[in-house]
Amino acid sequence: MDCEQLDLLYEEYALGILEGEDRAELEAHLARGCAKCTPGVAKARYVVSQLALAAPEAEPPAALRGKILDAARSSASSARSGTTPVRSTVTSIEKPQVKRPMFPAWAWAAAAALALMTGYSIRQMELQTTQLAELHREMNLATQQSKALQDQLDQGRMVASIMMSPDSMSLKLMPKDKNMPMVHAYLNPQMGVAITAAEMPAMPPARTLQLWFVPKAGKPVSAGIFRPDAQGQVTLVAPVNMPMDEIAALAVTEEPAGGSPQPTSAIAWMAQKN
């Protein structure tokens, strides 16, 4: 644990209730003279040592002070006259004193210890809440990763099905740039079109690749957008959204993220349909 985590354990260590790995971890920090933990524990020990002194000072009754002064005056007068002072049987009427409620020191110490334990419980609850939130985050991440993997598996099965279908037509989209890899396409009138490629270069976040059906007459029709993954692999399955006998070629262009209604750049890959 780092010093920020150990900061929550100083009071428990000072009270002598910290045990197990947490205590060993904190003592390891203290052993190497940690610039944060050492003064932090010292401060916690000081607070604990003051618990017994937490009770307020008690003020003696005013009547007691008067009696002590009267006795002192009587003794002084007797010493001057050489006589033994005779205690007067007449006592003055004193104003009744209102007794102030006393709160013993042990009760203050118990209240302070209870406050420390309450603070400890709150910190433990906060720690558990943080751990629970982290666990939920990890579970959500694992769920997302599992879904992404399942989507990849499903898409891989669809590509394999199209590739192995006897009704599929295989096309090779040749790159205009000879340094680029070739893109393979499989065209099936019922199952759709599947394309695959490997060793594709990474693309900027604001750009994407777009597949087009080029008709014998008219404007290109978009079949879908795709991007290479982190390993440079490309996989796309899309429906055939125009009659097969009207498709003259398949083409790929680079477009802004989200795709374009019509190509905005030169064709980067192309295959003529026989």
KOLVO-871985 format. One record per residue: residue in one letter; x, z, y of N, C-alpha, C in turn. Coordinates in steps of 0.05 Angstrom, whole numbers, plus 5000, padded with zeros to 4 digits. Example, Ala and Ser with C-alpha at 12.3 -4.5 7.8 and 13.67 -1.06 7.14 Angstrom:
REM KOLVO-871985
a526451564886524651564910526451564934/s525751424955527351434979525851575001/
***
This chain:
REM KOLVO-871985
m501750004976500050005000501850005025/d500749895047502249895072501450145088/c502750175111502350415127499550435138/e498250205143495450215153493550335132/q494050265107492350385086492950675082/l495550745083496251025078495351205101/d494851095124494051255147491551415141/l489851305123487351445116487751685098/l490251715088490751925067492352155078/y493152155104494852365114493652645112/e491052665120489752935120489453035092/e488752855073488552945045491153045034/y493352915041495952995032496753275044/a496053305070496653565083495053785071/l492553735062490853935050491653985021/g493353815009494153854982492253744961/i490353564969488353464950488953174942/l491053054954491652774946493152774920/e492352604902493552594875494052314866/g495452284844495652034830497451834845/e496751584842498451364854498451374884/d496251454897496251474926498251674936/r498451904922500452114931503252014926/a503751874903506451774898507151554918/e505251394926505751184945506551294972/l504951504981505551625007508151775007/e508851914985511352064984513751864983/a513251624972515451424973515951345001/h513851315017514251245046515751465060/l514951715055516251945068519151965059/a519751905034522451935024524351745038/r523351505046525051325060524851345091/g523551555100523451605129521751405144/c519451335133517751135146517051225174/a517451035193517051095221514151155229/k512251065212509451115217508351355201/c509051355175507851555158509051835163/t511651855169512952115173511652275196/p511452155220510052305242507052345236/g505852145222502952175216502352415198/v504052455178503652685160504252945175/a506352935192507053175207504653265225/k503353065237501053125254498753245238/a498353125214496153225197496753505188/r499253565181499953845173499454045196/y500053955221499654135243496654195247/v495053985244492154025246491154225225/v492054185200491154365179492154655184/s494554685194495654955199494155105221/q492754955238491355075260488455145253/l487655085228484855145221484155435223/a486055605214485455895215485456005243/l486555865262486655955290484455825307/a482655695293480655545308478455715320/a478255975313476156145324476756215353/p474656235370475056305398475856595401/e477156665424477956945429475457105435/a475357355425473057535430473657725454/e471857745473472157915497471058195491/p472658415495471658685490469358755509/p467558935501465259015518466359155544/a464859115566465659235592465559545590/a463759665574463559955572466060075561/l467359935542469760045530471960055550/r472159865567474159865588473760105607/g471160165614470560395632471260655619/k470660685593471360935580474360985579/i475860775574478760805573479860885600/l478860775622479760845649478961135656/d476561215649475661495654477461695640/a478061635615479861815600482561835612/a483561605622486261605634486261775660/r484061755676483961905701483762205695/s482162275674481862565667484462685658/s485962535643488562635633490462675656/a490462485675492262515698491562755715/s488962805719488063025736488763295722/s488463315696489163555682492063615683/a493663405682496563445683497363565710/r496063485731496863585758495963875761/s493563945750492564215754493364415733/g494564315712495364485690493164585673/t490864485675488564575659487864365639/t486464465619485564285597482964155606/p482863905605480463775614478063845596/v475863915610473363975595471563725596/r470763645573469163405571466463465583/s465563305601463063335614460763275594/t458763455596456463405578454463215591/v454963155617453162975631454462695630/t453062525619454062255617452462075635/s453961895646452561705664450961505648/i448861415660447161215647448460945650/e449160845628450560585629448460355625/k449060145638447359905634447859795606/p445759765592446059665564447459395564/q449359375545450859125543449558945522/v449458695529448358495511450558405492/k450158455467452158385447452258085444/r454757985445455157705441455557645412/p454257435402454557375374457457295368/m458457395346461257345338461157135315/f463056955316463356745295466156785283/p466256905259468856975248470656735244/a473356795243475356585241475056435215/w474356575194474056435168471856225169/a469756275185467556085187468455835202/w470155885223471255645238473055485219/a474655615203476455475185474755315165/a472655445154470955305135469655055147/a468755085173467454865186469354635191/a471854715198473854505202474554365176/a474854515155475454395128473154215120/l470654295125468354135119468353875135/a469153895160469353655177471453465166/l473753575157475753405145474753265119/m473453425102472453305077470253095083/t468653145104466652945111467952695121/g470052725137471552485146472752335123/y473852495103474952365079472852205064/s470452325061468352185046467551935061/i467351945087466651705103468651495099/r471251575100473451375097473351245069/q472751415049472551305022470251105019/m467951165033465650985032466350725047/e467850745069468650505084470550335067/l472350475053474250335035472750195013/q470850335000469250204979467649974989/t466550005013465049785025466849535029/t469249585039471149365044471849235017/q472349404997473049294970470749134959/l468249234963465949084953465548824967/a466048814993465848565008467948364999/e470448464993472548294983471848184956/l470548354939469748264912467648054914/h465748084933463647884937464947614946/r466847644964468247394974469647254951/e471047404934472447284912470447164892/m468147294888466147184870464946924881/n464446914907463346674919465346444917/l467946514922470046314919470246204891/a470046384871470246304843467746124836/t465446194847463046034842463345754854/q464445744878464845484891466845314875/q469045444866471045304850469845204824/s468245374812466945294786465045064790/k463545064812461644844818463244594823/a465444614839467044374844468144254819/l469044434801470144334775467944204758/q465544334758463344214743462543944754/d462643914781461943664793464043454785/q466543524785468643344776468243254747/l467543444730467143384702464743194699/d462543244714460143074712460842794722/q462342784744463042514754464942374735/g466742524722468542394703466942284679/r464842424670463242324648461742074656/m460742064681459341834690461241594692/v463641634702465641414704466241314676/a466741504657467341414630465041264618/s462541344623460241204612460140914623/i460540884649460440624661462740444650/m465140564649467440414639467040304611/m465840464593465540394565463040234559/s461340204578458840054574459439754570/p458339634550458839344547457539174569/d455739294585454439144606456039164632/s458239304632459839344657461839114661/m462239044686464138844694466638984707/s468938924697471439044707472538874729/l473239004752474438864775476839014784/k478838864794481238984805481338924834/l481239134851481339104880484339114887/m485338884895488238854902488638944931/p490839094936491439184964492638964981/k491938965006493138785025496038865030/d496539135030499239245033500339275005/k502539144999503639144972504739424964/n505139604984506039874978503740054968/m501339964970498940124962498340064933/p497040264919496340224891493840054889/m493339944865490939794860488639974854/v486139884862483740034857482139894835/h481340044815479739924793476839984798/a475139784793472239804796470839714771/y468639844765466939774742464039754751/l463039514749460439454761458339434738/n456239604739454139594719451439584733/p449739394726447239354740445339594738/q445439744716443639974713444940234721/m447440274714448840534717450240554744/g450740334758452040344784454840244783/v456340304804459140214806460940464806/a463140454791465140664790467840554798/i469240704815471940614822473840844817/t476340774810478440974805481040864816/a482741044824485440974833487241224831/a489841174830491741394829494041334849/e495441554857497641544875496841424902/m494441494911493541404937494741594958/p495441484981496641655003494541835015/a495442065026493542245040492442115065/m490142205073488842095097488442305118/p488442225143487842425165485042525162/p484442775171481742885168479642715181/a480342575203478342415217477842145206/r479142075183478841805171477841825142/t476641615133475641605105475841315095/l475641275069475441015057472540945051/q471740695054468940615049468940375032/l467240375011466840154992464539985002/w464839715000462839525009462139324987/f459639254985458739024970458738794990/v460338584985460338355003458538134991/p456238075004454337884992455337594996/k454037424981454637134984453837035012/a451737165023450837095050449937355064/g450737385089449837615103452137825107/k451438055117453338265124453938435100/p456338565100457038745078455138985077/v454739085053452939315048454639545038/s454339775051455940015043455040115016/a457040184999456440304973457140604973/g458740694992459440974993462141015005/i462741275012465341345024466841525004/f469441535006471041704988473741755001/r475041964991477742035000479442114976/p482042064977483842154955483942464955/d484142574931484442864929487342944934/a487943204930490643294936492843164919/q492043064895493942934877493942634881/g492442524900492342244905490442094887/q488642244873486742114855484142044870/v482941814862480441724873478441684851/t476041794854473841744835471241734852/l469741514847467241484861465241354842/v462841454842460541324828458341294848/a457341044851455240984870453240784858/p450840794868448840594857449340314867/v448440124852448539844861446039784877/n446239764903443839754920443239464929/m444039274913443238994919443438844892/p442038624890442038464864444938384857/m445538404831448238344821448938054827/d447037874825447737584828448237514857/e447637704876448137654904450837764913/i452137924896454738044903456937834899/a458437784920460637594918463337734915/a463537984925466138124924465638424929/l467738574922467838864930470138894948/a469839054969471939104989472039394997/v474439475006474839755016476139735043/t475039885063476239905089476640195097/e478340235117478740505127476940535152/e475340755151473340805172473441085183/p472141135206471941415216470541595195/a471141855196469942045178466842025180/g465542015156462641985155461841695150/g463741505153463141225147461941075171/s461640815167460640635188458440465177/p456540375194454440185185455639915177/q457739835190459139585184462139635187/p463739485173466739525174467739505202/t469539695209470739695236473739645235/s474739595211477639525208477939305187/a480339205185480838985166480639085138/i479938905120479638975091482439065080/a482439295068484939405056485239335026/w482939335012482939254983480539064979/m480938874961478638684956478938564928/a476538514915476438384890474138184890/q474637934883472437734881471037764855/k468337744856466637764832466237474821/n466937434796466637174784463737114778/
***
